[in-house]
Amino acid sequence: MRCGVRRNDGKKKRRARRTMPEFRHGFLSNPKVQEYQSAIGTPGHSEGHSVTSLFAGCGGLDLGLLGGFNVLGRSFVAQPFRIIQAVDNSPDAVEAYRLNLGSEIREADLRTVSVSDLAPATLLTGGFPCQDFSSSGPKTGFDGRRGRLYRVMIEYAEAHQPKIVLGENVPHLARLNKGKYLETILRELEAVGYRCDVWDLYAPDFGVPQSRRRLFIVGVRRDLPGFPVKPCGTFLGGHVSIDEALEDLEAVVDETVTNQSQYFVATRASSGGGQGDHTNKVGEVAYCIRANARGRIQFHYRLDRRLTVRECARLQTFPDEFVFPFSTQRNLTLIGNAVPPMLAHAVGERLADYLQAVDEADADEVAMLQDERVATVLHRAPQTTLFSTEAR
């Protein structure tokens, strides 16, 4: 429906707020960020574990691995990782990544990139495209246009043998085609030398104030002892509600907080199911933030409008200093496609602990479980070769 037509109540439809954001700095160049990082650590240690990030998007997973940010009143310490290269095919994602996290990213279609042209790293990460596996998508699986892009990660693992491979996708991947797509991905990763586990994580359990669940596929090179411990949520006794996360933004109507003036105007559905027409509720986590903002119309829990770009970014746990530099829809697409940095930080903690233990431990001592701390961090080595809720 175009602006200017009449609504069901007879009033003229309001025009969408299409203002562009105002900002002077990206995330890492922001003086405020540099000031608080002196207390919690600066991300990107030169001696940290090297990371190759494929399907990097605007950098949600990478920011979580790096740490060194504040969001929702909590500080997330810097972690011993350094991004040596990142790749994405979206010009918007690449520009947003460069603005906020640095120049390590390049724009490329991974279907045309040879893995021999990518540098080896200790950790390979990739939120490979999920649209063909999503419960709200076409569910075409491997037959979809992007359904086999995960193969780039398999080929990289075979060529460069990183210590850990970390893939991220939607939970429906485990159910689609009776789980056979996930089984195939795991078998292919095992075939190039990895033991695998699948971590099904519910984001609110880790402080993320939206109903979002994600699968993390973790592969450890077969010659390494043990396995990282699956992260356990610290908010199991009480999730962070949408009003707790956004209450301080209610009175902000301009760009004093970057991206807060950007939102779409939408009338509420008057009949039928109301395709994605939802109003958030005080005291509850928000509905899942999606890349297609027109597919799920989320209204504010208290104000008579949709959520702003900054509010969606908050719910995705991006710090306020992380800038989304485009128009409303382009920004919402970047946010909805991202991994929540707060959730990624929890995963990164476990991987960092494991890598440190491997570096410090004597393999024979680990095998004999003589060091209780190392044995706990390394967890047990996966045994089965079939997918289950236990380690593979």
C-alpha positions as CSV (number, residue, x, y, z in Angstrom):
1,M,0.0,0.0,0.0
2,R,1.4,3.3,-1.0
3,C,1.7,6.4,1.3
4,G,-1.2,8.8,1.0
5,V,-4.1,6.3,0.7
6,R,-6.7,6.0,3.4
7,R,-6.4,3.6,6.3
8,N,-9.3,1.5,7.6
9,D,-10.1,4.1,10.2
10,G,-10.4,6.8,7.5
11,K,-7.3,8.7,8.5
12,K,-4.5,9.4,6.1
13,K,-1.7,7.0,6.3
14,R,1.4,8.4,7.9
15,R,4.6,8.5,5.9
16,A,7.5,6.3,6.9
17,R,10.5,7.8,8.7
18,R,13.1,7.5,6.0
19,T,15.8,9.8,7.5
20,M,19.4,8.7,7.1
21,P,21.4,8.1,10.3
22,E,23.8,10.7,11.7
23,F,27.2,9.6,13.0
24,R,30.8,10.6,13.1
25,H,32.5,7.3,14.0
26,G,32.2,3.6,13.5
27,F,32.4,1.2,16.4
28,L,36.2,0.8,16.9
29,S,37.0,4.4,16.0
30,N,34.5,5.8,18.5
31,P,36.3,7.6,21.3
32,K,33.7,6.4,23.8
33,V,34.4,2.8,22.9
34,Q,38.2,3.4,23.1
35,E,37.7,4.8,26.6
36,Y,35.7,1.9,28.0
37,Q,37.9,-0.7,26.2
38,S,40.7,0.5,28.4
39,A,38.8,-1.2,31.3
40,I,37.6,-4.3,29.6
41,G,40.3,-4.9,27.0
42,T,40.8,-4.1,23.4
43,P,39.7,-6.7,20.9
44,G,41.9,-8.1,18.2
45,H,45.1,-9.1,20.1
46,S,48.1,-9.4,17.8
47,E,49.0,-12.7,19.5
48,G,45.4,-14.0,19.5
49,H,44.1,-17.1,17.7
50,S,43.7,-16.3,14.0
51,V,40.2,-16.3,12.5
52,T,38.9,-16.6,9.0
53,S,35.3,-15.4,8.8
54,L,33.2,-16.5,5.8
55,F,29.7,-15.2,5.2
56,A,30.7,-12.5,7.8
57,G,27.7,-10.2,7.2
58,C,28.0,-6.9,9.1
59,G,30.1,-8.6,11.8
60,G,27.8,-9.8,14.6
61,L,29.6,-13.1,15.0
62,D,33.1,-11.5,14.7
63,L,32.3,-8.8,17.2
64,G,31.1,-11.4,19.7
65,L,34.3,-13.4,19.2
66,L,36.5,-10.3,19.6
67,G,34.7,-9.0,22.7
68,G,35.6,-5.6,24.1
69,F,32.1,-4.1,24.0
70,N,29.3,-2.9,26.3
71,V,25.6,-3.6,25.7
72,L,22.5,-3.7,27.9
73,G,24.5,-2.5,30.9
74,R,27.0,-5.4,30.7
75,S,30.7,-5.4,29.7
76,F,32.0,-8.2,27.4
77,V,35.7,-8.6,27.8
78,A,38.1,-8.9,24.9
79,Q,38.9,-12.4,23.9
80,P,42.1,-13.9,22.4
81,F,40.9,-13.9,18.7
82,R,42.0,-11.8,15.8
83,I,40.2,-11.6,12.5
84,I,42.8,-12.0,9.7
85,Q,40.3,-12.1,6.9
86,A,36.5,-11.9,6.4
87,V,34.4,-12.3,3.3
88,D,30.8,-11.5,2.3
89,N,29.1,-10.9,-1.0
90,S,26.8,-8.1,0.2
91,P,28.2,-4.6,-0.5
92,D,26.1,-3.2,2.4
93,A,27.4,-5.8,4.8
94,V,31.0,-5.2,3.7
95,E,30.7,-1.4,4.1
96,A,29.1,-1.7,7.5
97,Y,31.8,-4.2,8.6
98,R,34.6,-1.9,7.4
99,L,33.0,1.1,9.1
100,N,32.7,-0.6,12.5
101,L,35.3,-3.4,12.7
102,G,38.1,-2.8,10.2
103,S,39.4,-3.4,6.7
104,E,40.0,-7.2,7.0
105,I,36.8,-7.8,5.1
106,R,36.5,-8.1,1.3
107,E,33.5,-8.3,-1.0
108,A,33.4,-11.6,-2.9
109,D,31.0,-14.3,-4.0
110,L,32.3,-17.4,-2.2
111,R,31.0,-19.6,-5.1
112,T,33.8,-18.0,-7.2
113,V,36.6,-17.9,-4.6
114,S,39.2,-20.7,-4.5
115,V,39.9,-21.8,-0.9
116,S,43.6,-21.8,-1.9
117,D,43.4,-18.0,-2.1
118,L,42.2,-17.8,1.5
119,A,44.8,-17.7,4.3
120,P,44.9,-20.6,6.8
121,A,43.7,-19.8,10.3
122,T,43.3,-21.5,13.7
123,L,39.5,-20.9,13.7
124,L,37.2,-21.0,10.6
125,T,33.7,-19.4,11.2
126,G,30.8,-19.0,8.9
127,G,27.1,-18.3,9.2
128,F,26.4,-19.9,5.9
129,P,23.1,-18.8,4.2
130,C,20.1,-20.0,6.1
131,Q,17.2,-18.9,3.8
132,D,16.9,-22.4,2.2
133,F,16.7,-24.1,5.6
134,S,14.6,-21.6,7.5
135,S,11.1,-22.5,8.7
136,S,9.9,-19.2,7.3
137,G,11.7,-19.6,4.0
138,P,11.2,-21.8,0.9
139,K,12.6,-24.9,2.7
140,T,14.3,-26.0,-0.5
141,G,17.4,-27.2,1.4
142,F,20.3,-28.3,-0.9
143,D,18.2,-27.7,-4.0
144,G,18.0,-24.0,-3.2
145,R,20.2,-21.3,-4.8
146,R,22.3,-21.0,-1.7
147,G,21.7,-24.4,-0.1
148,R,25.1,-25.8,-0.8
149,L,27.3,-22.8,0.1
150,Y,28.3,-24.6,3.3
151,R,30.6,-26.6,1.0
152,V,33.0,-23.7,0.9
153,M,33.6,-24.3,4.6
154,I,34.2,-28.0,4.0
155,E,36.7,-27.3,1.3
156,Y,38.5,-24.7,3.4
157,A,38.7,-27.2,6.3
158,E,40.1,-29.9,4.0
159,A,42.7,-27.5,2.5
160,H,43.8,-25.6,5.6
161,Q,42.9,-27.9,8.5
162,P,42.0,-25.2,11.1
163,K,41.9,-26.4,14.7
164,I,38.2,-25.5,15.0
165,V,35.4,-25.0,12.5
166,L,32.3,-23.1,13.7
167,G,29.2,-23.0,11.5
168,E,26.0,-21.1,12.4
169,N,22.5,-21.6,11.0
170,V,18.8,-21.8,11.9
171,P,17.4,-24.6,14.1
172,H,15.1,-25.8,11.3
173,L,18.2,-27.2,9.6
174,A,18.1,-30.0,12.1
175,R,14.5,-30.9,11.2
176,L,14.3,-30.2,7.5
177,N,14.1,-33.4,5.4
178,K,14.0,-35.4,8.7
179,G,17.5,-34.0,9.7
180,K,19.2,-35.5,6.6
181,Y,20.6,-32.1,5.5
182,L,22.4,-31.6,8.8
183,E,23.5,-35.2,8.8
184,T,25.1,-34.6,5.4
185,I,26.9,-31.5,6.5
186,L,28.3,-33.2,9.6
187,R,29.4,-36.3,7.7
188,E,31.2,-34.2,5.1
189,L,33.0,-32.3,7.9
190,E,33.9,-35.6,9.6
191,A,35.2,-36.9,6.2
192,V,37.9,-34.1,6.1
193,G,39.2,-34.8,9.5
194,Y,36.9,-33.4,12.2
195,R,34.8,-34.6,15.2
196,C,31.6,-32.7,15.4
197,D,28.9,-31.6,17.9
198,V,25.8,-29.4,17.4
199,W,24.9,-26.8,20.0
200,D,21.3,-25.7,19.9
201,L,21.3,-22.4,21.8
202,Y,18.3,-20.3,22.9
203,A,19.5,-16.7,22.8
204,P,17.4,-15.4,25.7
205,D,19.2,-17.9,28.0
206,F,22.3,-15.8,27.3
207,G,20.8,-12.4,27.9
208,V,19.6,-11.7,24.4
209,P,16.1,-10.0,24.7
210,Q,14.5,-11.6,21.7
211,S,13.1,-15.1,21.0
212,R,15.9,-16.4,18.8
213,R,17.3,-19.9,18.6
214,R,20.4,-20.9,16.6
215,L,22.4,-24.0,15.8
216,F,26.2,-23.9,16.1
217,I,28.0,-26.7,14.3
218,V,31.4,-27.2,16.1
219,G,34.1,-29.3,14.5
220,V,37.4,-30.0,16.2
221,R,40.3,-31.4,14.2
222,R,40.6,-35.1,14.9
223,D,44.2,-35.1,16.1
224,L,43.3,-32.7,19.0
225,P,42.3,-34.0,22.4
226,G,38.9,-33.5,23.9
227,F,36.2,-31.1,22.9
228,P,35.0,-27.6,23.9
229,V,32.3,-27.5,26.6
230,K,28.9,-26.4,25.4
231,P,28.1,-22.9,26.9
232,C,25.4,-22.8,29.5
233,G,23.1,-19.8,29.7
234,T,23.4,-17.5,32.7
235,F,19.8,-16.1,32.3
236,L,17.9,-19.3,32.7
237,G,16.2,-18.0,35.8
238,G,14.9,-14.8,34.1
239,H,15.3,-13.5,30.6
240,V,15.8,-9.9,29.7
241,S,12.6,-8.4,28.6
242,I,12.1,-6.0,25.6
243,D,11.2,-3.1,27.9
244,E,14.3,-3.7,30.1
245,A,16.3,-3.5,26.9
246,L,14.6,-0.5,25.3
247,E,13.1,1.6,28.0
248,D,15.8,4.3,27.9
249,L,15.1,4.8,24.2
250,E,11.4,5.6,24.5
251,A,11.9,9.4,24.7
252,V,14.6,9.5,22.0
253,V,13.1,10.6,18.7
254,D,16.2,11.9,16.9
255,E,19.8,10.9,16.1
256,T,21.2,11.6,19.5
257,V,21.3,7.8,19.5
258,T,22.3,6.8,16.0
259,N,19.6,5.0,14.0
260,Q,16.9,5.8,16.5
261,S,15.0,8.1,14.1
262,Q,14.7,5.3,11.5
263,Y,11.5,3.2,11.4
264,F,8.7,2.2,9.0
265,V,5.2,3.4,9.5
266,A,2.6,0.5,9.3
267,T,-1.0,0.2,10.2
268,R,-2.2,-2.8,12.0
269,A,-3.9,-5.7,10.3
270,S,-7.7,-5.5,10.8
271,S,-8.6,-9.0,9.6
272,G,-7.0,-12.3,8.9
273,G,-3.8,-13.7,10.4
274,G,-2.0,-10.4,9.9
275,Q,1.2,-11.7,8.2
276,G,3.7,-11.2,11.0
277,D,1.7,-8.4,12.5
278,H,2.8,-8.6,16.2
279,T,2.8,-6.2,19.2
280,N,5.6,-6.9,21.7
281,K,4.6,-7.2,25.4
282,V,6.0,-5.6,28.5
283,G,7.9,-8.2,30.6
284,E,8.5,-10.6,27.7
285,V,11.3,-11.0,25.3
286,A,10.8,-9.5,21.8
287,Y,9.8,-11.5,18.8
288,C,12.7,-12.7,16.7
289,I,14.3,-9.9,14.6
290,R,14.2,-10.9,11.0
291,A,16.0,-9.7,7.9
292,N,12.8,-9.1,6.0
293,A,11.1,-6.4,8.1
294,R,8.0,-6.5,5.9
295,G,7.5,-10.2,6.7
296,R,7.2,-9.6,10.4
297,I,5.8,-6.3,11.4
298,Q,6.8,-5.7,15.0
299,F,5.1,-3.0,17.0
300,H,6.6,-1.3,20.0
301,Y,5.4,-2.7,23.4
302,R,4.2,0.8,24.5
303,L,4.5,3.4,21.7
304,D,2.2,3.4,18.7
305,R,4.8,2.7,16.1
306,R,7.1,0.0,14.8
307,L,10.5,-0.7,16.3
308,T,13.3,1.6,15.1
309,V,16.6,0.4,13.5
310,R,18.4,1.1,16.8
311,E,15.9,-0.7,18.9
312,C,16.2,-3.8,16.6
313,A,20.0,-3.5,16.9
314,R,19.7,-3.4,20.7
315,L,17.5,-6.5,20.7
316,Q,20.2,-8.2,18.5
317,T,22.7,-7.0,21.2
318,F,24.8,-4.7,19.0
319,P,26.3,-1.9,21.1
320,D,24.8,1.6,20.4
321,E,28.2,2.7,19.0
322,F,27.9,0.1,16.2
323,V,26.6,2.1,13.3
324,F,24.3,1.0,10.5
325,P,24.9,3.6,7.8
326,F,22.1,3.0,5.3
327,S,18.4,3.5,4.8
328,T,15.9,1.8,7.1
329,Q,15.3,-1.4,5.2
330,R,18.9,-1.9,4.2
331,N,19.9,-1.6,7.9
332,L,17.2,-3.9,9.1
333,T,18.3,-6.5,6.6
334,L,21.9,-6.4,8.0
335,I,20.6,-6.6,11.6
336,G,18.2,-9.4,11.0
337,N,20.9,-11.5,9.2
338,A,23.4,-11.1,12.0
339,V,24.4,-13.4,14.8
340,P,23.7,-11.6,18.2
341,P,27.2,-10.5,19.5
342,M,26.2,-11.4,23.1
343,L,25.4,-15.0,22.0
344,A,28.6,-15.2,19.9
345,H,30.6,-14.0,22.9
346,A,29.4,-16.9,25.0
347,V,30.4,-19.4,22.2
348,G,33.7,-17.7,21.8
349,E,34.5,-18.0,25.5
350,R,34.2,-21.8,25.3
351,L,36.3,-22.0,22.2
352,A,39.0,-19.7,23.7
353,D,39.1,-21.8,26.9
354,Y,39.5,-25.0,24.8
355,L,42.2,-23.6,22.6
356,Q,44.1,-22.3,25.6
357,A,43.9,-25.7,27.3
358,V,45.1,-27.5,24.2
359,D,48.0,-25.1,23.9
360,E,49.0,-25.6,27.6
361,A,48.2,-29.3,28.1
362,D,50.4,-32.3,27.5
363,A,48.3,-34.7,25.3
364,D,49.2,-37.7,27.5
365,E,48.1,-35.9,30.6
366,V,44.8,-35.0,29.0
367,A,44.3,-38.6,27.9
368,M,44.9,-39.8,31.5
369,L,42.7,-37.0,32.9
370,Q,45.5,-36.1,35.3
371,D,44.8,-32.4,35.2
372,E,41.2,-31.7,36.5
373,R,41.0,-28.2,35.1
374,V,42.2,-29.2,31.7
375,A,39.9,-32.3,31.7
376,T,36.9,-30.1,32.5
377,V,37.7,-27.5,29.8
378,L,38.5,-30.1,27.1
379,H,35.4,-32.1,27.9
380,R,35.1,-35.6,26.6
381,A,36.0,-36.5,23.0
382,P,32.9,-37.1,20.9
383,Q,32.4,-40.8,20.2
384,T,29.4,-41.4,17.9
385,T,29.5,-40.8,14.2
386,L,25.7,-40.2,14.0
387,F,23.9,-37.0,14.8
388,S,22.3,-36.8,18.2
389,T,22.0,-34.3,21.0
390,E,25.2,-35.7,22.4
391,A,28.7,-34.9,21.1
392,R,29.5,-36.7,17.9
